[in-house]
Each structure stands twice: as structure tokens, then as C-alpha cells.
Amino acid sequence: MKENKSTKPAGDREEAYRLAKLLRTGSRELARQLNTKKARKQR
């Protein structure tokens, strides 16, 4: 079943956008933690 974006309610799109934003910030936070771990190891 192919779903069209135009048939999707605005609420779903908003939810997906919020989820993507959350995921992006989460991955950034994760990357920062990894970087700090690397820096600690190098010292």
C-alpha cells in the first residue's frame, strides 16, 4: 500500500517532524558524548 503525503493528515506530518528533530538532537548528543570519551582516552 502506497501512502501519499497529501492524503496524510497534518498532525501526522507534524508528529513525524517532531520525531525527526528529536532523533537529530539525540544523535548530536550521542556524538558529543563519544567525542568526550575519545578526548579522555587520548589524554
Distance bins in CASP14 RR format, pairs under 12 A and 6 or more apart:
PFRMAT RR
TARGET T0000
AUTHOR 0000-0000-0000
RMODE 2
METHOD distances of the structure
MODEL  1
1 7 0 0 0 0 0 1 0 0 0 0 0
2 8 0 0 0 0 0 1 0 0 0 0 0
3 9 0 0 0 0 0 1 0 0 0 0 0
3 12 0 0 0 0 1 0 0 0 0 0 0
3 13 0 0 0 0 0 1 0 0 0 0 0
3 16 0 0 0 0 0 1 0 0 0 0 0
4 12 0 0 0 0 0 1 0 0 0 0 0
4 13 0 0 0 0 0 1 0 0 0 0 0
5 12 0 0 0 0 1 0 0 0 0 0 0
5 13 1 0 0 1 0 0 0 0 0 0 0
5 16 0 0 0 0 1 0 0 0 0 0 0
6 12 0 0 0 0 0 1 0 0 0 0 0
6 13 0 0 0 0 0 1 0 0 0 0 0
7 13 0 0 0 0 0 1 0 0 0 0 0
8 14 0 0 0 0 0 1 0 0 0 0 0
8 15 0 0 0 0 0 1 0 0 0 0 0
8 16 0 0 0 0 1 0 0 0 0 0 0
8 17 0 0 0 0 0 1 0 0 0 0 0
9 15 0 0 0 0 1 0 0 0 0 0 0
9 16 0 0 0 0 0 1 0 0 0 0 0
10 16 0 0 0 0 0 1 0 0 0 0 0
10 17 0 0 0 0 0 1 0 0 0 0 0
11 17 0 0 0 0 1 0 0 0 0 0 0
11 18 0 0 0 0 1 0 0 0 0 0 0
11 19 0 0 0 0 0 1 0 0 0 0 0
12 18 0 0 0 0 0 1 0 0 0 0 0
12 19 0 0 0 0 0 1 0 0 0 0 0
13 19 0 0 0 0 0 1 0 0 0 0 0
13 20 0 0 0 0 0 1 0 0 0 0 0
14 20 0 0 0 0 0 1 0 0 0 0 0
14 21 0 0 0 0 0 1 0 0 0 0 0
15 21 0 0 0 0 0 1 0 0 0 0 0
15 22 0 0 0 0 0 1 0 0 0 0 0
16 22 0 0 0 0 0 1 0 0 0 0 0
16 23 0 0 0 0 0 1 0 0 0 0 0
17 23 0 0 0 0 0 1 0 0 0 0 0
17 24 0 0 0 0 0 1 0 0 0 0 0
18 24 0 0 0 0 0 1 0 0 0 0 0
18 25 0 0 0 0 0 1 0 0 0 0 0
19 25 0 0 0 0 0 1 0 0 0 0 0
19 26 0 0 0 0 0 1 0 0 0 0 0
20 26 0 0 0 0 0 1 0 0 0 0 0
20 27 0 0 0 0 0 1 0 0 0 0 0
21 27 0 0 0 0 0 1 0 0 0 0 0
21 28 0 0 0 0 0 1 0 0 0 0 0
22 28 0 0 0 0 0 1 0 0 0 0 0
22 29 0 0 0 0 0 1 0 0 0 0 0
23 29 0 0 0 0 0 1 0 0 0 0 0
23 30 0 0 0 0 0 1 0 0 0 0 0
24 30 0 0 0 0 0 1 0 0 0 0 0
24 31 0 0 0 0 0 1 0 0 0 0 0
25 31 0 0 0 0 0 1 0 0 0 0 0
25 32 0 0 0 0 0 1 0 0 0 0 0
26 32 0 0 0 0 1 0 0 0 0 0 0
26 33 0 0 0 0 1 0 0 0 0 0 0
26 34 0 0 0 0 0 1 0 0 0 0 0
27 33 0 0 0 0 0 1 0 0 0 0 0
27 34 0 0 0 0 0 1 0 0 0 0 0
28 34 0 0 0 0 0 1 0 0 0 0 0
28 35 0 0 0 0 0 1 0 0 0 0 0
29 35 0 0 0 0 0 1 0 0 0 0 0
29 36 0 0 0 0 0 1 0 0 0 0 0
30 36 0 0 0 0 0 1 0 0 0 0 0
30 37 0 0 0 0 0 1 0 0 0 0 0
31 37 0 0 0 0 0 1 0 0 0 0 0
31 38 0 0 0 0 0 1 0 0 0 0 0
32 38 0 0 0 0 0 1 0 0 0 0 0
32 39 0 0 0 0 0 1 0 0 0 0 0
33 39 0 0 0 0 0 1 0 0 0 0 0
33 40 0 0 0 0 0 1 0 0 0 0 0
34 40 0 0 0 0 0 1 0 0 0 0 0
34 41 0 0 0 0 0 1 0 0 0 0 0
35 41 0 0 0 0 0 1 0 0 0 0 0
35 42 0 0 0 0 0 1 0 0 0 0 0
36 42 0 0 0 0 0 1 0 0 0 0 0
36 43 0 0 0 0 0 1 0 0 0 0 0
37 43 0 0 0 0 0 1 0 0 0 0 0
END
